Amino acid sequence: MAAKAPVAEPADAERAAFIAWLKPRLPAQAQVVDKVGLPVEVQFTTQKNDTFVKVARSLLEVTAIYEVNDLGHAIAKAMRDKRTDMGATVRPGIVFTVPQLLTKPFAEGDAARLGWAADKALRGLYLRGPSARGSRYSHLLRNMVARDYNAIVLDLRDYDGVITYDSKVPLAIETKATRGAPIRDLARAIRFAHNYNVSVIARISCFHDETVSKARPDLVVRNKHGKPHAIGWLDPRNTIAQDYVIALANEAMDAGADEIQLDYVRYPVRGIKNADFGLDGTKITKVDVIRDFVRRVHAVTSPRSVPLSLDIFGMSAQGIRADIEALGQDPAVLARECEVLSPMVYPSHYENGFMGHAVPGDHPELVGVGTRKTLGLVDKGLTTIVRPWVQAVNWNSPSYSPEYLRQEMDSADANGGVGWLLWQPAQDYSYAWIARPPGTGKNVQKVAGKPAAKLTPAAAVQAQR
């Protein structure tokens, strides 16, 4: 009787699958080493004209090291080469074991998503594109994990229209919006956050776009004479402008983003004298336009089970009808078209005298007031949650401090908020580290407190969004 073929153990099958996944991702100079009883390794043989950085770039995708230069230094160490210039040429014929090789294939697309925390409470920090580049990103994620921050709001398209990653969307390429993009590989940046159990909210600014406005004046708001009204805003009714947002959202979801967030999802309210939004003489309102646009985006995110969140102006969140109609943001209407409303309830943004406060910016409890007001506008039958933005910057707030920031978070929690997001355009989170001291995180360096950084003019504009 013929002997039965041995049945592969699950571990053997996983190992074989990993090797099969790994091989096509390796450069020609790299070879898989598969020895029984030992972890899978990859050995690399250097050749003429190789440099540390060149070798690192060819191997980066299959390692757990995020930044090219960091991998270059690890490779130099593996070679027992003490040089620190990553552009230096290495001697050909050196064989080394690739450091920090991945141990299993990484998931891609919809399978890569981490999703929300079980209680839906995301406690997030706003990250501009450059903050997701280099060793700073790893340092920030480690500090977050130690303090139970569990999400980042990652800029994909900022308010000036600049795209922070190498987008393949035709309009982004045509308008050179991706020029100098700091994030080399969006999917990898997202995976790296997921390795720390940190969810990634992809922030896409919608209609304030100075980059596209200059390159494509046919897409901008018009004036009374039918010519472009040069205020840096695209026409929210324009189908191409809307399609651009949807294309970026699809790209973000393809890269594994856990949530899509729309900012500047409104009409402009400054510099609009003589502007013509094309609504006069129609039964269409600004609220209708914004609702229908959000509905289009939601029709794309919902089938992929990706939550959609909307940034809402603080005064809209107060339910003031004149502001709602001017902006086109009606929280009660929009709550039916998304999973999250994120009101920007920064105390510093309320006018002096608001609720009897001479300096509203000195009252962190106003975050709770705005959160509760927004929650009151959401129909009780909906599952939409309110996750407010809180002020993590010293703009118009003389008493801003780590304690101030902690009180904002507590105020949001106490008034029905499900998580919160920290807005810090200068990217100085030293007060955020102090406001939530290290807890159960492992191997995390504590960041000492320091005075909040003064805002540059550009950051000041961001602080007033």
PELINZI-V330221 format. One line per field, one symbol per residue. ss: DSSP state (A for helix, B for strand, O for the rest). phi: phi as a letter, one per 40 degrees, with the letter a starting at -180 (. if undefined). burial: # if it has 9 or more other C-alpha atoms within 8 Angstrom, else .. Layout:
BEGIN
ss->???
phi->???
burial->???
END
This chain:
BEGIN
ss->OOOOOOOOOAAAAAAAAAAAAAAOOOOOOBBBBOOOOOOOBBBBBOOOOOBAAAAAAAAAAABOOOOAAAAAAAAAAAOOOOOOOOOOBOOOOOBBBOOOBOOOOOOOAAAAOOOOOOOOOBBBBBBOAAAAOOAAAAAAAAAAAAOOOOBBBBBBBOOOOOBOBOOOOAAAAAOOOOOOOOBOOAAAAAAAAAAOOOBBBBBBBOOBOAAAAAAOAAABOBBOOOOBOOOOBBOOOOAAAAAAAAAAAAAAAAOOOOBBBBBOOOOOOOOOOOBBOOOOOOOOOAAAAAAAAAAAAAAAAAAAOOBBBBBBBAAAAOOOAAAAAAAOOOAAAAAAAOOBBBBBOOAAAOOOOAAAOOOAAAOOOAAAAAAAAAAAAOOOOOOOBBOBBBBOOOOOOOOOOAAAAAAAAAAAAAOOOOBBBBBOOOOOOAAAAAAOOOOOOOOOOOOOOOOOOOOOAAAAAAAOO
phi->.ccccccccdccccccccccccdccccccbbcbbbdgbccbbbbbcbdgcbdccccccbddbbcccbdcccdcccdcccgbccbcccccbccgcbbcccfcdbacccbgcccccgccdcgccbbbcbcdcccbgcdccccccccccbgcbabbccbbcccgcccbccbcdcccdcfccdgdcccacccccdcccccgbcbcccbccbcacccdccbccccdcbccgcdccbgbccdccccccccccccccccccchdcabbbbfcaccbbgbcgcbcgbcgbccbcccccdcccccccccccccfbcbbbcbddccccgccccdcccgbbdcccccbacabbccccdccccdgdfgccbdccbcccccccccccdcccdccccdbbbccbcbaccfbdcdadcdccccccccccbgcbgabccaccgcbccccccbcdbbcbfbcccccadcccccdcccccccd
burial->............#.#..##.###..#...###.......########..#######.###.##.###############......#...###.######.#......###.###.#....#########.########..#######.###################.#..##.#.##..###..##.######.##################..##.#####....##..#####.#..##.#########################......###.#.....#######.###.##.###...###############..##########.##.##############..##....####.############.##.....###########..#..#.#.######.###.###########.#..######..#..#..........#......##..#..
END
